[in-house]
Amino acid sequence: MGNKSVQILFSDEEFRLLEIEAIKSGLTVPLYIKGQVLKNSEFDNCYKKLINKVEELPSGTRFTIQLLFGIEWTMNRGLKLSLGKTYYKRVKDGTIVNVRPEGKDSSNVMWYEKL
């Protein structure tokens, strides 16, 4: 089973409105649209789980997303990358305020600290 692509054309105004909603959600426009169409998608479920796992951490804890998921870190590569990029973007833009990025290690893995 492969991945499928769908192309949708929006007017400038429609796309601007989509962008605003996506930014409010801390997502890219494609991830926002996918989440709206496929309620409870695998991404949505994993992202909610990630947020909950971070909330449970005590202040001062250093973590990577992979470490938080542990043996559950079995989803496909594309989903892992989307989780990482989305989470990093939300931390950097201040949507997530209780975490700060510490930088990547020699394996190119992003580390965070719970504030």
Secondary structure, DSSP 8 states (H G I E B T S, - for coil): -----------HHHHHHHHHHHHHHT--HHHHHHHHHSTT-HHHHHHHHHHHHHHHS-TT-EE-HHHHHGGG--S-HHHHHHHHHHHHHHHHTTSS-SEEEEEE-TTS-EEEEE-
